[in-house]
Amino acid sequence: MPQLNPAPWFTILVFSWLIFLTVIPPKVLAHSFPNEPTPQSTEKPKTEPWNWP
């Protein structure tokens, strides 16, 4: 049964993954995000205790 021979399909699988791993990541990492997050101040807001009436 020829479909049980893994020789051509394994090489196709390996080469397709190599192409995906070398072509797609640079394209994805090249995107720039329009809204860069701005760093918040590190000081905590001062809270005052509140007593129940």
Wavefront OBJ file of the C-alpha trace (Angstrom):
o trace
v 0.000 0.000 0.000
v 1.780 3.175 -1.125
v 0.090 5.523 1.334
v 1.894 3.773 4.192
v 5.276 4.839 2.827
v 6.192 7.915 4.936
v 9.235 8.925 2.910
v 7.784 11.608 0.571
v 5.182 12.908 3.019
v 7.602 13.331 5.874
v 9.948 15.435 3.753
v 7.020 17.536 2.540
v 5.935 18.040 6.143
v 9.429 19.020 7.276
v 10.011 21.449 4.415
v 6.600 23.051 4.803
v 7.262 23.625 8.529
v 10.687 25.058 7.756
v 9.110 27.472 5.289
v 6.410 28.438 7.778
v 8.919 28.980 10.563
v 11.255 31.092 8.440
v 8.732 33.199 6.508
v 5.828 33.878 8.852
v 7.499 35.032 12.140
v 9.364 38.009 10.607
v 6.154 39.133 8.907
v 4.218 38.916 12.151
v 6.932 40.627 14.206
v 7.217 43.454 11.662
v 3.766 44.786 12.574
v 3.686 47.948 14.627
v 0.909 48.652 17.069
v -0.671 52.107 16.709
v -1.450 52.514 20.410
v 1.670 51.910 22.402
v 0.887 51.604 26.109
v 2.130 54.493 28.186
v 3.840 53.578 31.446
v 1.871 54.543 34.520
v 3.464 56.276 37.467
v 4.914 53.923 40.046
v 3.694 55.861 43.083
v 0.495 54.544 44.588
v -2.457 56.861 45.035
v -2.791 58.053 48.594
v -5.897 56.680 50.253
v -7.396 58.105 53.401
v -9.228 55.968 55.935
v -12.945 56.453 56.107
v -14.975 55.830 59.233
v -18.545 54.675 59.166
v -20.958 57.211 60.673
l 1 2 3 4 5 6 7 8 9 10 11 12 13 14 15 16 17 18 19 20 21 22 23 24 25 26 27 28 29 30 31 32 33 34 35 36 37 38 39 40 41 42 43 44 45 46 47 48 49 50 51 52 53
